[in-house]
Amino acid sequence: MKISVIIPTYNRSYCLERAIESVLNQSYKNFDLWIVDDGSTDETQALLKKYCEHPQVHLLKTENRGVSAARNYAAKLSDGQWLSFLDSDDEWLKDKLQKQVDFIKAHPNIRLVHGEEIWIRNGKRVNQKKVHKKSGGMIFKRALGLCLISPSAVSLKRDLYFEHGGFDEEFVVCEDYDLWLKVTHKEEIGFIEDPIINKYGGHEDQLSAKYFAMDYYRVKSMIQLAANYKLESEDYLALLVMVQRKCEILLKGYEKHQNMEHHPQVSSWLSWAIGELREGNPQINRMH
């Protein structure tokens, strides 16, 4: 089975080579690698010249349109039956692809598999909190609270990716959370308990460090999911409760920091969630 690997990158020349080499050094060899330079202005193009003749590497350069557009662009051009993603600041362990291929062959009904991560912050290994613990199975309700699947740890079937339209290019952050919600509401998720990636954090150019109140985008994702997908009643209830909870927290934060840009929209979402909850059961919105 051929896997198309996609690395989007923007001004990450300081760590990009580490990511690329971790793919090329995989023990599983039936892959091609698509590197998308999303309008970098640093030394990225100079670094990539060394890979221009590599038979497994495809180099793409685009204007700066964001990580979702970069991934989607490469996915459309690729032809692997499975897709894998790697953020340019992360690193695969040598047997990442092989372990996922073995898992997929043993579980042919699974269309997305991820795995355990080693977290490195500011050069030091750190332990994940319990709330961040990764898992497999039917994880939709757990995935509502925060993103439980790292793009760098995923392999998913090509048809599954395009079934949900890939990554939503309107999301500047939390685009992964959004896609995984769409997938997990009806898909069983495969999980490898052994670490398969090194996930690096703490650097200033992480998107999560640039945006205030990322829960705004998570709530937006849940609202769109409720409007466009048919959810089981228990899942819909869990989504409503989470929307209410996150909206209440967001509104308090906006008011505290006098950041009112999204206040009207979040207030509207909160009213909708409370209305849906009360219509179904007056006790529901007090469950949490």
Number of C-alpha atoms within 10 A of each C-alpha: 9 15 24 23 24 28 26 27 26 21 18 18 20 13 15 23 17 15 18 24 13 18 25 18 13 17 14 18 14 14 21 20 23 24 24 23 24 22 18 18 13 13 12 21 16 9 14 16 11 9 15 12 10 12 9 15 17 18 18 14 15 14 10 15 13 19 25 20 21 27 24 20 18 22 23 11 11 20 14 18 13 23 24 25 21 27 21 24 24 22 26 26 17 18 18 25 25 16 16 24 19 10 17 19 11 10 12 8 12 18 20 26 24 29 24 19 25 17 18 16 13 10 11 10 13 11 12 12 7 7 10 15 12 21 18 18 13 15 20 22 17 17 19 25 20 13 19 22 24 20 17 24 28 21 26 22 19 22 14 16 20 13 11 13 13 22 22 19 17 11 18 15 22 23 21 19 24 25 18 26 23 20 20 20 21 14 19 18 22 24 21 19 13 12 17 25 24 20 20 21 18 13 12 9 13 12 13 14 12 11 10 11 15 16 18 20 18 26 26 17 23 21 17 13 19 14 10 10 10 12 15 11 9 10 16 19 19 17 23 25 22 21 28 23 17 17 24 14 13 21 19 12 16 17 11 10 8 10 13 14 9 13 19 11 13 23 15 11 19 21 13 15 22 17 15 18 20 13 10 11 10 12 9 17 20 9 6 8
